[in-house]
Amino acid sequence: LSDLRELLSCVRDSDALILMYTNSVLTRPWCLLELVAAVQHEVPIIVVRVTNVFAGDVNDVKCILDDLPAYLAEKNPLAEETLRAFGHDALSVGHTLRSAFKA
């Protein structure tokens, strides 16, 4: 990938997406957009928990996705703007990912 504008099409063309699950990954709008692209194009998502001082508990994903708008408002207020630029919002992203992860 040499051009970030091609990121989502690269995800669509991937055999699988590996989510490096850290404490802040779900605050990152580009990571959220990659996950949505994977779900929408039925690209398998492999979750790898990164165990370091920054790693979150995978069980927290359910709580985060249940109220992604509030989570992003607290952790990364500008994330919603990026999501909207690509035709999504935190509520729909949370719903899409929750159904895919069956968290």
PyMOL commands that set and color helices and strands:
alter all, ss='L'
color gray80, all
select helices_A, chain A and resi 4-12+25-27+29-40+60-66+68-75+79-85+90-101
alter helices_A, ss='H'
color red, helices_A
select strands_A, chain A and resi 17-21+45-49
alter strands_A, ss='S'
color yellow, strands_A
deselect
rebuild
show_as cartoon
